[in-house]
Structure formats: structure tokens, C-alpha cells
Amino acid sequence: MEIRHKVVILTKNSPHHWYFIFELAKVCDVEAIIMDQPVRKSLFSKIKKHGMAWTILKFATKFFRRSVYISEKELESYCSDFELNSVKKTYGHIVHIVKDINSDESKKLLAKIRPDYLCSLGGGLIDSEGIGLAQIGALNLHSGISPFYNGADMVDKVIESRNLNFIGSTLMLLTPKIDAGPILGHHLPDIECVETPHSLFCKTIV
């Protein structure tokens, strides 16, 4: 008899996050999806904190780094049974949008569901109390090879440093710190001569 664990997914709203939901739902019972959308800081507050030069450089970097903003069509081409709008329609009713992953709203939801696992891809940094509400454990999928490359925009950073052997993803235990949990395993996709940053990111997710 197949064992299907109850899970709550911590993620965001990009196509590859919905692909993560789609795949987990094949092997788990997804009870809720928590998507955190923190309040964005104003341009003025960023300039005040970091200075004009840093802010301009950061915006320029975001403009030119497009590999993580994958299109629906591109990702769907790597997985024939994934169709974004259909997945959103199927699981949209269990999505909870929060401004703070550690809010009372999130904690009450987790306490009510009592999931076996928390599963995170790109979700906010949940604290120890929230992680402790998972009955068995909490897992984090990171689209980079930890501990060498942590944080966001991993494919771009790997290509910039010319370390293509570090293209891949890491499965680890979820902790309150960014990509800092004990590592359970790595995945290294096949790399062909025609790859782009965009296609490599799709491969690491799939």
C-alpha cells in the first residue's frame, strides 16, 4: 500500500514554483500552499540604506539576469504533462497568500493541518517554531549546489564564475537560515553544448 504523506508547501508564485507543487502532488497529499509576498521596500528606502550606486547596480543586475524568470512555454517544453494554468486551477483554492511566513495566520494554519512535512522551494525563512509544527520533518529544495552556492540566482552566479560543474540543485533539511540545513543529496543535470542559462535552470527544476 502506497503511503502518502500530508504536506504543506512553502513557495512563491512563479511557473517553476507551480511545477514544484505539481510534482509533489503526485506523491503527497498537498493540504495547503503558503506563498509569502513581503511588502516591497520603496526605491527611496533602498537608496537611503544602500546608496545610489548600489541601488542602480542592483536594478541593472535584475534587468539583465533573466534565467530565473522562466516562461510558461519554456518550462512546459521540458515536461509534457505540466500545464501551468491547469495546475493553478487545480490547487489555487488551497493557496494562502501571506506577507510574513512567520505570521500568526501561517502558524495557526500549520497547527490546524499538522502536516507530516513542510516542503520549501523559494519560500520565506520560516522560524524554528514553524518548522517544529511539521510532524516528521521539513525539507528544502535549493536550485543551486550547496554549500558552495546559496541564495538566489544560482545559475547566473555559477556561469559568471565559470564553474559549470556546479550547475544543479540540492535537497536539504529546512532550517531558519538561508540554505543552511544538513544536505541530503545533490542533483547534477546533463549539460549539452547548446545550453543557455535559461535551459539549465529549467533542467535543475525538472
Backbone as CSV, one residue per row, in Angstrom:
resi,resn,N_x,N_y,N_z,CA_x,CA_y,CA_z,C_x,C_y,C_z
1,MET,0.836,-1.199,0.000,0.000,0.000,0.000,0.872,1.251,0.000
2,GLU,0.589,2.176,-0.906,1.371,3.400,-1.016,1.074,4.334,0.155
3,ILE,2.140,4.847,0.755,1.988,5.815,1.834,2.059,7.221,1.243
4,ARG,1.037,8.001,1.483,1.003,9.383,1.002,0.986,10.308,2.219
5,HIS,2.049,11.053,2.360,2.174,11.950,3.497,1.437,13.261,3.251
6,LYS,0.961,13.849,4.327,0.361,15.183,4.257,1.481,16.222,4.234
7,VAL,1.422,17.145,3.291,2.451,18.173,3.211,1.828,19.558,3.086
8,VAL,2.553,20.538,3.587,2.276,21.947,3.323,3.479,22.476,2.566
9,ILE,3.220,23.159,1.467,4.291,23.664,0.605,4.496,25.149,0.857
10,LEU,5.753,25.527,1.068,6.138,26.927,1.218,6.847,27.339,-0.062
11,THR,6.278,28.281,-0.795,6.859,28.617,-2.085,6.398,30.004,-2.526
12,LYS,6.621,30.303,-3.807,6.177,31.577,-4.364,5.332,31.310,-5.610
13,ASN,5.139,32.325,-6.456,4.104,32.251,-7.487,4.643,32.208,-8.914
14,SER,5.902,31.850,-9.112,6.452,31.765,-10.467,6.141,30.398,-11.073
15,PRO,6.235,30.269,-12.396,5.922,28.983,-13.031,6.683,27.796,-12.438
16,HIS,7.978,27.981,-12.126,8.730,26.833,-11.603,8.290,26.459,-10.199
17,HIS,7.719,27.400,-9.450,7.166,27.058,-8.141,5.899,26.207,-8.301
18,TRP,5.103,26.533,-9.315,3.908,25.726,-9.577,4.286,24.343,-10.093
19,TYR,5.382,24.254,-10.812,5.868,22.939,-11.230,6.255,22.102,-10.017
20,PHE,6.872,22.728,-9.031,7.232,22.076,-7.760,5.975,21.523,-7.080
21,ILE,4.926,22.326,-7.045,3.646,21.895,-6.465,3.084,20.705,-7.252
22,PHE,3.118,20.822,-8.572,2.598,19.786,-9.465,3.268,18.440,-9.223
23,GLU,4.589,18.435,-9.098,5.320,17.185,-8.905,5.095,16.602,-7.507
24,LEU,5.094,17.455,-6.490,4.878,16.954,-5.129,3.488,16.338,-4.972
25,ALA,2.520,16.926,-5.653,1.146,16.429,-5.549,0.988,15.021,-6.127
26,LYS,1.948,14.574,-6.929,1.895,13.216,-7.480,2.172,12.169,-6.402
27,VAL,2.953,12.540,-5.389,3.386,11.556,-4.396,2.951,11.901,-2.975
28,CYS,2.367,13.089,-2.777,1.944,13.533,-1.451,0.529,14.106,-1.521
29,ASP,-0.098,14.207,-0.369,-1.375,14.912,-0.271,-1.088,16.348,0.146
30,VAL,-1.211,17.258,-0.801,-0.914,18.671,-0.533,-2.122,19.293,0.159
31,GLU,-1.960,19.633,1.429,-3.060,20.165,2.227,-3.172,21.685,2.123
32,ALA,-2.058,22.355,1.917,-2.065,23.821,1.807,-0.781,24.276,1.132
33,ILE,-0.869,25.438,0.498,0.279,26.073,-0.146,0.373,27.486,0.421
34,ILE,1.486,27.785,1.055,1.678,29.109,1.637,2.662,29.877,0.765
35,MET,2.189,30.971,0.186,3.040,31.826,-0.648,3.223,33.158,0.060
36,ASP,4.465,33.469,0.356,4.717,34.742,1.038,5.040,35.825,0.018
37,GLN,4.404,36.949,0.194,4.641,38.112,-0.665,4.918,39.312,0.241
38,PRO,6.164,39.423,0.712,6.506,40.524,1.612,6.276,41.878,0.958
39,VAL,6.017,42.882,1.766,5.850,44.243,1.266,7.184,44.715,0.687
40,ARG,7.159,45.157,-0.549,8.390,45.611,-1.205,8.822,46.967,-0.650
41,LYS,10.110,47.091,-0.415,10.638,48.352,0.066,10.642,49.375,-1.070
42,SER,10.401,50.609,-0.722,10.367,51.664,-1.734,11.771,51.935,-2.263
43,LEU,11.821,52.504,-3.465,13.100,52.860,-4.059,13.858,53.827,-3.159
44,PHE,13.141,54.769,-2.554,13.785,55.748,-1.680,14.450,55.069,-0.477
45,SER,13.746,54.104,0.118,14.301,53.430,1.285,15.534,52.609,0.919
46,LYS,15.553,52.038,-0.295,16.718,51.280,-0.737,17.917,52.196,-0.955
47,ILE,17.649,53.359,-1.571,18.738,54.317,-1.795,19.285,54.809,-0.456
48,LYS,18.380,55.067,0.482,18.787,55.550,1.803,19.647,54.526,2.528
49,LYS,19.292,53.254,2.381,20.016,52.204,3.088,21.329,51.836,2.411
50,HIS,21.317,51.710,1.056,22.477,51.171,0.354,23.269,52.196,-0.455
51,GLY,22.651,53.346,-0.732,23.319,54.322,-1.565,22.871,54.224,-3.010
52,MET,23.063,55.306,-3.754,22.589,55.381,-5.137,23.315,54.379,-6.048
53,ALA,24.637,54.286,-5.918,25.415,53.422,-6.816,24.995,51.964,-6.668
54,TRP,24.851,51.500,-5.419,24.460,50.108,-5.179,23.076,49.839,-5.748
55,THR,22.150,50.771,-5.547,20.772,50.587,-5.997,20.693,50.496,-7.516
56,ILE,21.422,51.361,-8.221,21.434,51.328,-9.684,22.029,50.014,-10.183
57,LEU,23.125,49.579,-9.557,23.768,48.329,-9.952,22.837,47.144,-9.733
58,LYS,22.111,47.157,-8.625,21.190,46.062,-8.309,20.051,45.988,-9.328
59,PHE,19.507,47.141,-9.692,18.431,47.163,-10.681,18.937,46.699,-12.040
60,ALA,20.150,47.108,-12.405,20.729,46.692,-13.684,20.945,45.184,-13.710
61,THR,21.407,44.642,-12.587,21.631,43.199,-12.492,20.330,42.439,-12.655
62,LYS,19.279,42.916,-11.986,17.977,42.257,-12.103,17.446,42.315,-13.527
63,PHE,17.739,43.409,-14.225,17.249,43.576,-15.595,17.910,42.580,-16.538
64,PHE,19.229,42.379,-16.371,19.958,41.523,-17.294,19.901,40.047,-16.927
65,ARG,19.642,39.749,-15.658,19.553,38.355,-15.246,18.122,37.865,-15.472
66,ARG,17.935,37.100,-16.515,16.577,36.665,-16.842,16.390,35.159,-16.705
67,SER,17.435,34.403,-16.378,17.311,32.946,-16.408,16.339,32.410,-15.382
68,VAL,16.190,33.069,-14.234,15.300,32.534,-13.219,13.840,32.896,-13.480
69,TYR,13.596,33.867,-14.393,12.223,34.247,-14.708,11.773,33.459,-15.933
70,ILE,11.620,32.166,-15.750,11.360,31.298,-16.889,9.923,31.450,-17.366
71,SER,9.733,31.286,-18.663,8.409,31.425,-19.240,7.628,30.132,-19.091
72,GLU,6.317,30.243,-19.149,5.465,29.057,-19.092,5.821,28.089,-20.226
73,LYS,5.964,28.616,-21.416,6.215,27.773,-22.578,7.527,27.029,-22.448
74,GLU,8.556,27.701,-21.941,9.878,27.077,-21.833,9.845,25.908,-20.854
75,LEU,9.273,26.118,-19.684,9.235,25.056,-18.685,8.351,23.903,-19.139
76,GLU,7.219,24.220,-19.739,6.307,23.183,-20.200,6.936,22.302,-21.275
77,SER,7.903,22.847,-22.016,8.557,22.058,-23.052,9.443,20.967,-22.465
78,TYR,9.825,21.114,-21.191,10.659,20.111,-20.539,9.832,19.038,-19.841
79,CYS,8.544,19.273,-19.711,7.686,18.306,-19.024,6.322,18.300,-19.704
80,SER,6.071,17.279,-20.498,4.896,17.270,-21.364,3.569,17.252,-20.605
81,ASP,3.562,16.738,-19.356,2.283,16.658,-18.639,2.049,17.847,-17.712
82,PHE,2.926,18.848,-17.753,2.751,20.045,-16.922,2.134,21.166,-17.748
83,GLU,1.001,21.683,-17.270,0.353,22.818,-17.918,-0.008,23.810,-16.817
84,LEU,0.623,24.956,-16.831,0.582,25.887,-15.708,-0.835,26.278,-15.304
85,ASN,-1.637,26.709,-16.264,-2.981,27.181,-15.927,-3.835,26.084,-15.311
86,SER,-3.644,24.862,-15.795,-4.393,23.734,-15.254,-4.001,23.457,-13.801
87,VAL,-2.709,23.543,-13.514,-2.233,23.300,-12.146,-2.751,24.386,-11.203
88,LYS,-2.719,25.639,-11.667,-3.240,26.733,-10.843,-4.723,26.535,-10.553
89,LYS,-5.454,26.077,-11.555,-6.889,25.856,-11.379,-7.149,24.727,-10.388
90,THR,-6.314,23.698,-10.422,-6.492,22.534,-9.559,-6.172,22.845,-8.102
91,TYR,-5.110,23.613,-7.870,-4.630,23.820,-6.498,-4.775,25.249,-5.984
92,GLY,-5.336,26.112,-6.813,-5.463,27.512,-6.407,-6.291,27.719,-5.152
93,HIS,-7.253,26.838,-4.910,-8.152,27.019,-3.770,-7.483,26.748,-2.422
94,ILE,-6.305,26.118,-2.421,-5.610,25.866,-1.156,-4.387,26.776,-0.982
95,VAL,-4.285,27.799,-1.822,-3.180,28.765,-1.700,-3.537,29.822,-0.657
96,HIS,-2.597,30.087,0.218,-2.747,31.129,1.233,-1.633,32.149,1.021
97,ILE,-2.007,33.382,0.662,-1.034,34.452,0.445,-0.808,35.170,1.772
98,VAL,0.444,35.229,2.209,0.768,35.914,3.464,1.902,36.907,3.214
99,LYS,1.919,37.965,4.003,3.003,38.948,3.902,4.195,38.557,4.760
100,ASP,3.962,37.646,5.705,5.032,37.191,6.592,4.840,35.699,6.841
101,ILE,5.811,34.900,6.446,5.722,33.454,6.602,5.604,33.044,8.064
102,ASN,6.060,33.911,8.973,6.023,33.605,10.403,4.858,34.279,11.133
103,SER,3.862,34.707,10.379,2.709,35.367,10.978,1.858,34.381,11.764
104,ASP,1.000,34.912,12.627,0.068,34.067,13.375,-0.823,33.275,12.423
105,GLU,-1.172,33.909,11.308,-2.006,33.248,10.305,-1.352,31.957,9.804
106,SER,-0.054,32.041,9.487,0.667,30.865,8.994,0.770,29.792,10.069
107,LYS,1.104,30.199,11.284,1.290,29.241,12.386,-0.027,28.531,12.717
108,LYS,-1.131,29.281,12.732,-2.428,28.671,13.031,-2.816,27.659,11.948
109,LEU,-2.517,27.993,10.706,-2.820,27.077,9.610,-2.031,25.779,9.757
110,LEU,-0.737,25.906,10.057,0.111,24.723,10.220,-0.330,23.885,11.423
111,ALA,-0.672,24.569,12.507,-1.119,23.861,13.713,-2.422,23.109,13.454
112,LYS,-3.280,23.675,12.622,-4.556,23.040,12.296,-4.354,21.813,11.410
113,ILE,-3.500,21.939,10.422,-3.287,20.847,9.466,-2.407,19.741,10.055
114,ARG,-1.413,20.127,10.852,-0.440,19.175,11.404,0.158,18.319,10.283
115,PRO,0.849,18.966,9.339,1.387,18.209,8.200,2.513,17.269,8.627
116,ASP,2.684,16.206,7.865,3.845,15.342,8.093,5.122,16.087,7.727
117,TYR,5.067,16.796,6.601,6.255,17.510,6.123,5.913,18.939,5.706
118,LEU,6.865,19.813,5.908,6.900,21.103,5.220,7.870,20.933,4.063
119,CYS,7.504,21.404,2.881,8.371,21.316,1.703,8.524,22.706,1.114
120,SER,9.765,23.157,0.988,10.017,24.535,0.566,10.833,24.608,-0.714
121,LEU,10.411,25.486,-1.605,11.223,25.915,-2.746,11.008,27.412,-2.903
122,GLY,11.985,28.193,-2.524,11.883,29.640,-2.679,10.959,30.309,-1.691
123,GLY,10.464,29.563,-0.707,9.600,30.172,0.296,10.384,31.052,1.253
124,GLY,9.670,31.791,2.081,10.332,32.657,3.048,11.042,31.857,4.126
125,LEU,11.824,32.545,4.935,12.575,31.900,6.010,11.660,31.687,7.212
126,ILE,11.173,30.483,7.350,10.285,30.167,8.462,11.122,29.876,9.709
127,ASP,10.636,30.273,10.862,11.414,30.125,12.089,11.295,28.711,12.664
128,SER,12.036,28.470,13.738,12.083,27.138,14.346,10.721,26.680,14.836
129,GLU,9.928,27.619,15.345,8.583,27.268,15.810,7.741,26.720,14.665
130,GLY,7.786,27.402,13.527,7.027,26.954,12.366,7.504,25.609,11.853
131,ILE,8.826,25.421,11.783,9.384,24.150,11.332,8.956,23.025,12.270
132,GLY,8.899,23.330,13.559,8.526,22.329,14.550,7.091,21.859,14.444
133,LEU,6.266,22.565,13.684,4.867,22.158,13.511,4.703,21.021,12.503
134,ALA,5.785,20.702,11.785,5.771,19.526,10.908,5.992,18.287,11.767
135,GLN,5.166,17.266,11.594,5.209,16.091,12.468,6.427,15.199,12.222
136,ILE,6.906,15.138,10.985,8.057,14.286,10.672,9.301,15.123,10.366
137,GLY,9.163,16.102,9.491,10.335,16.901,9.142,10.020,17.992,8.149
138,ALA,11.036,18.760,7.806,10.893,19.870,6.867,12.042,19.804,5.863
139,LEU,11.697,19.925,4.586,12.665,19.762,3.505,12.727,21.017,2.643
140,ASN,13.916,21.297,2.154,14.141,22.469,1.312,14.822,22.031,0.023
141,LEU,14.229,22.381,-1.123,14.891,22.162,-2.410,15.494,23.478,-2.857
142,HIS,16.805,23.482,-3.029,17.534,24.690,-3.415,18.073,24.519,-4.830
143,SER,17.773,25.468,-5.697,18.229,25.375,-7.092,19.656,25.889,-7.227
144,GLY,20.548,25.239,-6.533,21.976,25.529,-6.561,22.686,24.417,-5.801
145,ILE,23.986,24.334,-5.948,24.755,23.303,-5.251,25.300,23.886,-3.949
146,SER,24.660,23.527,-2.852,25.128,23.933,-1.529,26.233,22.962,-1.087
147,PRO,27.162,23.412,-0.279,27.242,24.733,0.373,27.996,25.778,-0.446
148,PHE,28.319,25.455,-1.698,29.162,26.345,-2.498,28.392,27.549,-3.038
149,TYR,27.136,27.339,-3.414,26.323,28.415,-3.958,24.966,28.413,-3.259
150,ASN,24.742,29.398,-2.433,23.473,29.529,-1.721,22.780,30.828,-2.121
151,GLY,21.501,30.942,-1.770,20.759,32.156,-2.093,20.102,32.074,-3.465
152,ALA,19.787,33.236,-4.017,19.035,33.307,-5.278,19.955,33.444,-6.491
153,ASP,19.375,33.281,-7.678,20.065,33.496,-8.959,21.303,32.610,-9.108
154,MET,21.163,31.334,-8.723,22.325,30.458,-8.686,22.920,30.166,-10.051
155,VAL,22.076,29.937,-11.051,22.601,29.620,-12.375,23.458,30.766,-12.892
156,ASP,22.974,31.991,-12.702,23.743,33.154,-13.153,25.092,33.243,-12.446
157,LYS,25.080,33.017,-11.134,26.319,33.117,-10.358,27.322,32.041,-10.753
158,VAL,26.822,30.840,-11.021,27.708,29.755,-11.434,28.336,30.063,-12.790
159,ILE,27.540,30.558,-13.721,28.057,30.875,-15.052,29.052,32.026,-14.980
160,GLU,28.746,33.036,-14.163,29.660,34.168,-14.019,31.013,33.733,-13.468
161,SER,31.007,32.734,-12.593,32.267,32.257,-12.010,32.892,31.131,-12.833
162,ARG,32.223,30.732,-13.920,32.714,29.720,-14.861,32.945,28.365,-14.190
163,ASN,32.038,28.006,-13.302,32.101,26.707,-12.632,30.878,25.879,-13.020
164,LEU,30.781,25.494,-14.295,29.592,24.805,-14.773,29.386,23.449,-14.094
165,ASN,30.419,22.893,-13.500,30.246,21.636,-12.780,29.427,21.833,-11.500
166,PHE,29.109,23.093,-11.172,28.276,23.374,-10.005,26.841,23.756,-10.394
167,ILE,26.447,23.449,-11.620,25.046,23.611,-12.004,24.250,22.445,-11.427
168,GLY,23.193,22.738,-10.706,22.385,21.653,-10.161,21.528,22.122,-9.008
169,SER,20.988,21.170,-8.264,20.118,21.501,-7.143,20.492,20.648,-5.930
170,THR,20.017,21.096,-4.756,20.345,20.432,-3.504,19.074,20.188,-2.696
171,LEU,18.938,18.984,-2.186,17.871,18.674,-1.237,18.479,18.671,0.150
172,MET,17.883,19.444,1.050,18.433,19.566,2.405,17.299,19.696,3.411
173,LEU,17.645,19.562,4.676,16.669,19.838,5.717,16.449,21.338,5.785
174,LEU,15.217,21.722,6.069,14.864,23.135,6.151,15.238,23.688,7.520
175,THR,15.915,24.820,7.534,16.290,25.497,8.771,15.910,26.978,8.657
176,PRO,15.944,27.717,9.770,15.598,29.147,9.712,16.609,30.005,8.949
177,LYS,17.771,29.456,8.614,18.776,30.214,7.872,18.732,29.837,6.397
178,ILE,19.209,30.742,5.551,19.148,30.533,4.103,20.019,29.356,3.683
179,ASP,19.380,28.310,3.145,20.087,27.168,2.553,21.216,26.665,3.442
180,ALA,20.917,26.512,4.724,21.962,26.157,5.684,21.759,24.785,6.314
181,GLY,20.722,24.051,5.917,20.420,22.781,6.560,21.350,21.662,6.132
182,PRO,21.374,20.583,6.913,22.151,19.394,6.536,21.735,18.892,5.161
183,ILE,22.711,18.574,4.330,22.455,18.205,2.938,22.110,16.722,2.833
184,LEU,21.029,16.431,2.117,20.585,15.057,1.897,21.036,14.522,0.542
185,GLY,21.180,15.411,-0.438,21.618,14.949,-1.750,21.718,16.079,-2.754
186,HIS,22.459,15.818,-3.834,22.609,16.773,-4.931,22.086,16.153,-6.224
187,HIS,21.633,17.004,-7.128,21.270,16.572,-8.475,22.069,17.392,-9.474
188,LEU,22.734,16.709,-10.387,23.531,17.373,-11.424,22.949,17.009,-12.788
189,PRO,22.319,17.957,-13.478,21.702,17.644,-14.779,22.745,17.473,-15.869
190,ASP,22.359,16.779,-16.934,23.227,16.674,-18.108,23.365,18.052,-18.746
191,ILE,24.573,18.377,-19.178,24.817,19.671,-19.814,25.295,19.435,-21.238
192,GLU,24.595,20.047,-22.193,24.953,19.917,-23.598,25.524,21.230,-24.123
193,CYS,26.143,21.167,-25.275,26.821,22.345,-25.831,25.871,23.494,-26.133
194,VAL,24.598,23.195,-26.366,23.644,24.222,-26.792,22.908,24.869,-25.620
195,GLU,23.291,24.565,-24.376,22.562,25.079,-23.224,22.659,26.601,-23.104
196,THR,21.621,27.157,-22.495,21.605,28.568,-22.115,21.372,28.618,-20.608
197,PRO,21.617,29.755,-19.959,21.271,29.856,-18.536,19.816,29.494,-18.281
198,HIS,18.972,29.875,-19.227,17.540,29.609,-19.124,17.253,28.105,-19.109
199,SER,17.836,27.385,-20.060,17.580,25.941,-20.156,18.195,25.190,-18.982
200,LEU,19.341,25.651,-18.501,19.973,24.986,-17.355,19.138,25.125,-16.100
201,PHE,18.520,26.295,-15.926,17.657,26.482,-14.777,16.449,25.562,-14.867
202,CYS,15.853,25.455,-16.053,14.716,24.545,-16.235,15.121,23.116,-15.882
203,LYS,16.303,22.699,-16.317,16.744,21.330,-16.053,16.932,21.079,-14.562
204,THR,17.437,22.061,-13.834,17.657,21.838,-12.408,16.321,21.681,-11.684
205,ILE,15.296,22.405,-12.135,13.979,22.308,-11.501,13.323,20.983,-11.848
206,VAL,13.336,20.623,-13.128,12.701,19.370,-13.565,13.413,18.158,-12.965
